[in-house]
């Protein structure tokens, strides 16, 4: 009985051994798959992390490039602003220099013109004084001759001396009156700015003042009378045609032909200096001044400078 029990136990033990032995190979087959899955998960996580890092790095680089471009644009804008400011400052400086230069040139021209007028006037006065001295010398000689005649007849000599004294007094009075009248006339003359912006010479408003200007001798003057709707008239070196006349408002329109060019001056007023240049290198303008406007004609003069002042 006991032997049979032992055989049964051994039989049962032998029956259970194949079950344990069959489970061990199955466990060994699962572990590689588990390890492969873990490795795949790890590689996938690393790949995902690497891609995300690369994208972040790309975004950062792109952002850096944009920041760099923006910084370059800002720097360029600042540089352009600086250059524009520098250009504006330079233009302002040039404008100030040009204004100062023109003021100096105008001042110099005014001084030169005043000096020329003064020199001309002094020369005229000196010439008149010289002539007066000559007349007085001749009168003295006549008086001396009259004195020598005293030996032949006192009464006749006294008459001649009285005549000589009267003539001397008359000559002195005439010279003084002429000089006083010329000085008074010149002092009444005015300077005006012409239609081209240039300062004119002294302006005459009638024939008497024009004669005083001729006495000064610093310009050449041609007096003219232009009829309404008349033909071209030669005045000095130019030809002039009166195109329009408004005696009620003292206005006129004139066409000047100079150097084969037709220059029309519209709606000019009485006593206004109408200026134009003769040639491209002219330094001072010619001036037309109309001092009388009637219903059918205008009367005035053309002035051409003798002393040339540098043109700005």
The 8 nearest C-alpha neighbors of each residue, nearest first, counted from 0:
[[1, 3, 2, 4, 5, 6, 7, 8],
 [0, 2, 4, 3, 5, 6, 7, 8],
 [3, 1, 5, 0, 4, 6, 7, 8],
 [2, 4, 6, 0, 1, 5, 7, 8],
 [5, 3, 1, 7, 2, 6, 8, 0],
 [4, 6, 8, 2, 7, 3, 9, 1],
 [7, 5, 3, 9, 8, 4, 10, 2],
 [6, 8, 10, 4, 5, 9, 11, 3],
 [9, 7, 5, 11, 10, 6, 12, 4],
 [10, 8, 12, 6, 11, 7, 13, 5],
 [9, 11, 7, 13, 8, 12, 6, 14],
 [12, 10, 14, 8, 9, 13, 7, 15],
 [13, 11, 9, 15, 14, 10, 8, 16],
 [14, 12, 10, 11, 16, 15, 9, 17],
 [13, 15, 11, 12, 16, 10, 17, 18],
 [14, 16, 12, 13, 18, 17, 11, 19],
 [17, 15, 13, 18, 19, 14, 20, 12],
 [16, 18, 20, 19, 15, 21, 14, 13],
 [19, 17, 21, 16, 20, 15, 22, 14],
 [20, 18, 22, 21, 16, 17, 23, 15],
 [19, 21, 17, 18, 22, 23, 16, 24],
 [20, 22, 18, 19, 23, 17, 24, 25],
 [23, 21, 25, 19, 20, 24, 26, 18],
 [24, 22, 26, 25, 20, 21, 27, 19],
 [25, 23, 27, 26, 22, 21, 28, 20],
 [24, 26, 28, 22, 27, 23, 29, 21],
 [27, 25, 23, 29, 28, 24, 22, 30],
 [26, 28, 24, 25, 29, 30, 23, 31],
 [27, 29, 25, 26, 30, 24, 31, 32],
 [30, 28, 26, 32, 27, 31, 33, 25],
 [31, 29, 33, 32, 27, 28, 34, 26],
 [32, 30, 34, 33, 29, 35, 28, 27],
 [31, 33, 35, 30, 34, 29, 36, 28],
 [32, 34, 30, 36, 31, 35, 37, 29],
 [33, 35, 31, 37, 32, 36, 38, 30],
 [34, 36, 32, 38, 33, 37, 31, 39],
 [37, 35, 39, 33, 38, 34, 40, 32],
 [38, 36, 40, 34, 39, 35, 41, 33],
 [37, 39, 41, 35, 36, 40, 42, 34],
 [40, 38, 36, 42, 41, 37, 43, 35],
 [41, 39, 43, 37, 38, 42, 44, 36],
 [40, 42, 38, 44, 39, 43, 37, 45],
 [43, 41, 45, 39, 44, 40, 46, 38],
 [44, 42, 46, 40, 45, 41, 39, 47],
 [43, 45, 47, 41, 42, 46, 48, 40],
 [44, 46, 48, 42, 43, 47, 49, 41],
 [47, 45, 49, 43, 48, 44, 42, 50],
 [48, 46, 44, 50, 49, 45, 43, 51],
 [47, 49, 45, 51, 46, 50, 44, 52],
 [50, 48, 46, 52, 47, 51, 45, 53],
 [51, 49, 53, 47, 52, 48, 46, 54],
 [50, 52, 54, 48, 53, 49, 47, 55],
 [51, 53, 49, 55, 50, 54, 48, 56],
 [54, 52, 56, 50, 55, 51, 57, 49],
 [55, 53, 57, 51, 56, 52, 58, 50],
 [56, 54, 58, 52, 57, 53, 59, 51],
 [55, 57, 53, 59, 54, 58, 52, 60],
 [58, 56, 54, 60, 55, 59, 53, 61],
 [59, 57, 61, 55, 60, 56, 62, 54],
 [58, 60, 62, 56, 57, 61, 55, 63],
 [61, 59, 63, 57, 62, 58, 56, 64],
 [62, 60, 64, 58, 63, 59, 57, 65],
 [63, 61, 59, 65, 60, 64, 58, 66],
 [62, 64, 60, 66, 61, 65, 67, 59],
 [63, 65, 67, 61, 62, 66, 68, 60],
 [64, 66, 68, 62, 67, 63, 69, 61],
 [67, 65, 63, 69, 64, 68, 70, 62],
 [66, 68, 64, 70, 65, 69, 63, 71],
 [69, 67, 71, 65, 70, 66, 72, 64],
 [68, 70, 72, 66, 71, 67, 65, 73],
 [69, 71, 67, 73, 72, 68, 66, 74],
 [72, 70, 68, 74, 69, 73, 75, 67],
 [71, 73, 69, 75, 70, 74, 76, 68],
 [74, 72, 76, 70, 75, 71, 77, 69],
 [73, 75, 71, 77, 72, 76, 70, 78],
 [76, 74, 78, 72, 77, 73, 71, 79],
 [77, 75, 73, 79, 78, 74, 72, 80],
 [76, 78, 80, 74, 75, 79, 73, 81],
 [77, 79, 75, 81, 76, 80, 74, 82],
 [80, 78, 82, 76, 81, 77, 83, 75],
 [79, 81, 83, 77, 78, 82, 84, 76],
 [82, 80, 78, 84, 79, 83, 85, 77],
 [81, 83, 85, 79, 80, 84, 86, 78],
 [84, 82, 86, 80, 85, 81, 79, 87],
 [85, 83, 87, 81, 86, 82, 80, 88],
 [84, 86, 82, 88, 83, 87, 81, 89],
 [87, 85, 83, 89, 84, 88, 82, 90],
 [88, 86, 84, 90, 89, 85, 83, 91],
 [89, 87, 91, 85, 86, 90, 84, 92],
 [88, 90, 86, 92, 91, 87, 85, 93],
 [91, 89, 93, 87, 92, 88, 94, 86],
 [92, 90, 94, 88, 89, 93, 87, 95],
 [91, 93, 89, 95, 90, 94, 88, 96],
 [92, 94, 90, 96, 91, 95, 97, 89],
 [95, 93, 91, 97, 96, 92, 90, 98],
 [96, 94, 92, 98, 93, 97, 99, 91],
 [95, 97, 93, 99, 94, 98, 100, 92],
 [96, 98, 100, 94, 99, 95, 93, 101],
 [99, 97, 101, 95, 100, 96, 94, 102],
 [98, 100, 96, 102, 97, 101, 95, 103],
 [101, 99, 97, 103, 98, 102, 96, 104],
 [100, 102, 104, 98, 103, 99, 105, 97],
 [103, 101, 105, 99, 104, 100, 106, 98],
 [102, 104, 106, 100, 101, 105, 107, 99],
 [103, 105, 101, 107, 106, 102, 108, 100],
 [106, 104, 108, 102, 107, 103, 101, 109],
 [107, 105, 103, 109, 104, 108, 102, 110],
 [106, 108, 104, 110, 105, 109, 103, 111],
 [107, 109, 111, 105, 110, 106, 104, 112],
 [110, 108, 106, 112, 111, 107, 113, 105],
 [109, 111, 113, 107, 108, 112, 114, 106],
 [112, 110, 108, 114, 109, 113, 107, 115],
 [111, 113, 115, 109, 114, 110, 108, 116],
 [114, 112, 110, 116, 115, 111, 117, 109],
 [113, 115, 111, 117, 112, 116, 110, 118],
 [116, 114, 118, 112, 117, 113, 119, 111],
 [117, 115, 119, 113, 118, 114, 120, 112],
 [116, 118, 114, 120, 115, 119, 121, 113],
 [117, 119, 115, 121, 116, 120, 114, 122],
 [120, 118, 122, 116, 121, 117, 115, 215],
 [119, 121, 123, 117, 122, 118, 215, 116],
 [122, 120, 118, 124, 123, 119, 117, 125],
 [123, 121, 125, 119, 120, 124, 118, 126],
 [124, 122, 120, 126, 125, 121, 127, 119],
 [123, 125, 121, 127, 126, 122, 128, 120],
 [124, 126, 128, 122, 123, 127, 129, 121],
 [125, 127, 129, 123, 124, 128, 122, 130],
 [128, 126, 130, 124, 129, 125, 131, 123],
 [129, 127, 131, 125, 130, 126, 124, 132],
 [128, 130, 132, 126, 131, 127, 125, 133],
 [131, 129, 133, 127, 132, 128, 134, 126],
 [130, 132, 128, 134, 129, 133, 127, 135],
 [131, 133, 135, 129, 130, 134, 136, 128],
 [134, 132, 130, 136, 131, 135, 137, 129],
 [135, 133, 131, 137, 136, 132, 138, 130],
 [134, 136, 138, 132, 137, 133, 139, 131],
 [137, 135, 139, 133, 138, 134, 132, 140],
 [138, 136, 140, 134, 135, 139, 141, 133],
 [137, 139, 135, 141, 140, 136, 142, 134],
 [140, 138, 142, 136, 141, 137, 135, 143],
 [141, 139, 143, 137, 138, 142, 136, 144],
 [140, 142, 138, 144, 139, 143, 145, 137],
 [143, 141, 145, 139, 140, 144, 138, 146],
 [144, 142, 140, 146, 145, 141, 139, 147],
 [145, 143, 141, 147, 146, 142, 140, 148],
 [144, 146, 142, 148, 143, 147, 156, 141],
 [145, 147, 143, 148, 144, 149, 142, 156],
 [148, 146, 144, 149, 145, 143, 150, 151],
 [147, 149, 145, 150, 146, 151, 156, 144],
 [150, 148, 153, 152, 147, 146, 151, 156],
 [149, 151, 148, 152, 147, 153, 146, 156],
 [152, 150, 149, 148, 153, 156, 147, 155],
 [151, 153, 149, 155, 154, 150, 156, 148],
 [154, 152, 149, 156, 155, 157, 151, 150],
 [153, 155, 157, 156, 152, 158, 149, 159],
 [156, 154, 158, 157, 153, 152, 159, 149],
 [155, 157, 159, 153, 158, 154, 149, 145],
 [158, 156, 160, 154, 155, 159, 153, 161],
 [159, 157, 155, 161, 156, 160, 162, 154],
 [158, 160, 162, 156, 161, 157, 163, 155],
 [161, 159, 163, 157, 162, 158, 156, 164],
 [160, 162, 164, 158, 159, 163, 157, 165],
 [163, 161, 159, 165, 160, 164, 166, 158],
 [162, 164, 160, 166, 165, 161, 159, 167],
 [165, 163, 167, 161, 166, 162, 168, 160],
 [164, 166, 162, 168, 163, 167, 169, 161],
 [167, 165, 169, 163, 164, 168, 170, 162],
 [168, 166, 164, 170, 169, 165, 163, 171],
 [167, 169, 165, 171, 166, 170, 172, 164],
 [168, 170, 166, 172, 167, 171, 173, 165],
 [171, 169, 173, 167, 172, 168, 166, 174],
 [172, 170, 168, 174, 169, 173, 175, 167],
 [171, 173, 169, 175, 170, 174, 176, 168],
 [172, 174, 176, 170, 171, 175, 177, 169],
 [175, 173, 177, 171, 176, 172, 178, 170],
 [174, 176, 178, 172, 177, 173, 179, 171],
 [175, 177, 173, 179, 174, 178, 172, 180],
 [178, 176, 174, 180, 179, 175, 173, 181],
 [177, 179, 181, 175, 180, 176, 174, 182],
 [180, 178, 176, 182, 177, 181, 175, 183],
 [179, 181, 183, 177, 178, 182, 176, 184],
 [182, 180, 184, 178, 183, 179, 211, 185],
 [183, 181, 179, 185, 184, 180, 186, 178],
 [182, 184, 180, 186, 181, 185, 179, 187],
 [183, 185, 181, 187, 182, 186, 180, 208],
 [186, 184, 182, 188, 187, 183, 181, 211],
 [185, 187, 183, 184, 188, 182, 189, 181],
 [188, 186, 184, 185, 183, 189, 182, 208],
 [187, 189, 185, 186, 201, 202, 203, 184],
 [190, 188, 201, 202, 187, 191, 203, 186],
 [189, 191, 201, 200, 202, 199, 188, 192],
 [190, 192, 199, 198, 193, 189, 272, 202],
 [193, 191, 198, 199, 197, 196, 194, 190],
 [192, 194, 272, 196, 195, 197, 273, 199],
 [193, 195, 196, 273, 274, 272, 192, 197],
 [196, 194, 193, 197, 274, 275, 273, 192],
 [195, 197, 193, 194, 192, 198, 274, 199],
 [198, 196, 193, 195, 192, 199, 194, 274],
 [199, 197, 192, 191, 193, 196, 200, 190],
 [198, 200, 191, 192, 190, 193, 197, 201],
 [201, 199, 190, 202, 198, 191, 189, 112],
 [200, 202, 190, 189, 188, 199, 203, 212],
 [203, 201, 189, 190, 188, 200, 204, 191],
 [204, 202, 208, 209, 205, 188, 201, 212],
 [205, 203, 290, 270, 208, 202, 206, 209],
 [204, 206, 208, 207, 203, 290, 209, 291],
 [207, 205, 209, 208, 210, 204, 203, 299],
 [208, 206, 210, 209, 205, 211, 203, 184],
 [207, 209, 211, 203, 210, 205, 206, 184],
 [208, 210, 206, 212, 203, 211, 207, 205],
 [211, 209, 213, 207, 208, 212, 206, 214],
 [212, 210, 208, 214, 209, 213, 181, 185],
 [213, 211, 209, 215, 214, 210, 208, 216],
 [214, 212, 210, 216, 215, 211, 209, 220],
 [213, 215, 211, 212, 216, 210, 123, 181],
 [214, 216, 212, 213, 217, 120, 119, 211],
 [215, 217, 213, 214, 218, 119, 212, 219],
 [216, 218, 215, 305, 116, 304, 119, 306],
 [219, 217, 304, 305, 216, 303, 220, 302],
 [218, 220, 303, 302, 304, 305, 221, 217],
 [219, 221, 302, 301, 218, 300, 222, 303],
 [222, 220, 301, 300, 235, 234, 223, 302],
 [221, 223, 300, 299, 301, 220, 224, 298],
 [224, 222, 299, 300, 298, 225, 221, 234],
 [223, 225, 298, 297, 226, 299, 296, 222],
 [226, 224, 297, 296, 241, 223, 298, 227],
 [227, 225, 296, 229, 295, 228, 224, 297],
 [226, 228, 295, 229, 296, 241, 225, 244],
 [229, 227, 242, 226, 241, 230, 243, 240],
 [230, 228, 226, 227, 231, 241, 240, 225],
 [229, 231, 232, 240, 228, 226, 241, 239],
 [230, 232, 240, 239, 238, 229, 233, 241],
 [231, 233, 239, 238, 234, 230, 240, 225],
 [232, 234, 238, 237, 235, 239, 231, 236],
 [235, 233, 237, 238, 236, 232, 221, 223],
 [234, 236, 237, 221, 233, 301, 238, 220],
 [235, 237, 234, 238, 233, 257, 258, 256],
 [238, 236, 257, 234, 235, 256, 233, 239],
 [237, 239, 233, 256, 232, 255, 234, 231],
 [238, 240, 255, 232, 231, 254, 256, 233],
 [241, 239, 231, 254, 253, 242, 230, 232],
 [240, 242, 253, 227, 243, 225, 252, 228],
 [243, 241, 253, 252, 240, 228, 254, 227],
 [242, 244, 252, 251, 241, 245, 253, 227],
 [245, 243, 251, 246, 250, 252, 227, 242],
 [246, 244, 250, 247, 248, 249, 251, 243],
 [247, 245, 249, 294, 248, 293, 292, 244],
 [248, 246, 245, 249, 250, 294, 293, 244],
 [247, 249, 246, 250, 245, 268, 251, 244],
 [250, 248, 246, 247, 245, 268, 269, 292],
 [251, 249, 268, 245, 267, 266, 248, 244],
 [250, 252, 244, 266, 267, 243, 245, 253],
 [253, 251, 265, 243, 266, 242, 264, 267],
 [252, 254, 241, 242, 264, 240, 263, 255],
 [255, 253, 263, 240, 262, 239, 264, 241],
 [254, 256, 239, 262, 238, 261, 263, 257],
 [255, 257, 261, 238, 260, 237, 262, 259],
 [256, 258, 260, 237, 259, 255, 261, 277],
 [257, 259, 260, 256, 278, 277, 237, 261],
 [260, 258, 257, 256, 261, 237, 262, 255],
 [259, 261, 257, 258, 256, 262, 255, 263],
 [262, 260, 256, 255, 263, 254, 257, 259],
 [263, 261, 255, 254, 256, 260, 264, 257],
 [264, 262, 254, 253, 265, 255, 261, 252],
 [263, 265, 253, 252, 254, 262, 267, 266],
 [264, 266, 252, 267, 263, 253, 251, 243],
 [267, 265, 251, 252, 250, 268, 264, 243],
 [266, 268, 250, 251, 265, 252, 271, 264],
 [269, 267, 250, 271, 249, 270, 266, 251],
 [268, 270, 290, 271, 289, 249, 250, 291],
 [271, 269, 290, 289, 288, 204, 268, 272],
 [270, 272, 269, 268, 288, 273, 193, 267],
 [273, 271, 193, 288, 287, 286, 274, 270],
 [274, 272, 287, 286, 194, 193, 271, 288],
 [273, 275, 286, 285, 284, 193, 195, 272],
 [276, 274, 284, 285, 286, 277, 273, 195],
 [275, 277, 284, 281, 285, 278, 283, 274],
 [276, 278, 281, 275, 257, 279, 258, 284],
 [279, 277, 281, 280, 276, 258, 257, 282],
 [278, 280, 281, 277, 276, 282, 258, 275],
 [281, 279, 278, 282, 277, 276, 310, 283],
 [282, 280, 278, 277, 279, 283, 276, 284],
 [281, 283, 310, 309, 308, 307, 280, 284],
 [282, 284, 281, 307, 308, 310, 285, 304],
 [285, 283, 276, 275, 274, 286, 282, 281],
 [284, 286, 303, 275, 274, 302, 276, 283],
 [287, 285, 274, 302, 273, 301, 272, 284],
 [286, 288, 301, 273, 272, 300, 302, 274],
 [287, 289, 272, 299, 270, 300, 271, 290],
 [290, 288, 299, 270, 269, 298, 291, 300],
 [289, 291, 270, 204, 299, 269, 298, 205],
 [292, 290, 298, 297, 289, 293, 299, 269],
 [293, 291, 297, 246, 249, 296, 298, 290],
 [294, 292, 296, 295, 246, 297, 291, 298],
 [293, 295, 246, 296, 292, 244, 245, 227],
 [294, 296, 227, 293, 226, 297, 244, 292],
 [297, 295, 226, 293, 227, 225, 294, 292],
 [296, 298, 292, 225, 291, 224, 293, 289],
 [299, 297, 224, 291, 289, 223, 290, 292],
 [300, 298, 289, 290, 288, 223, 222, 224],
 [299, 301, 222, 221, 223, 288, 287, 220],
 [300, 302, 287, 221, 220, 286, 222, 288],
 [303, 301, 220, 286, 219, 285, 218, 287],
 [302, 304, 285, 219, 218, 220, 305, 301],
 [305, 303, 218, 306, 219, 302, 307, 217],
 [304, 306, 218, 217, 307, 303, 219, 216],
 [307, 305, 304, 308, 217, 218, 115, 112],
 [308, 306, 282, 283, 305, 309, 304, 281],
 [307, 309, 282, 283, 310, 108, 306, 111],
 [310, 308, 282, 311, 307, 283, 108, 104],
 [309, 311, 282, 308, 283, 281, 307, 280],
 [310, 309, 101, 104, 282, 105, 100, 308]]
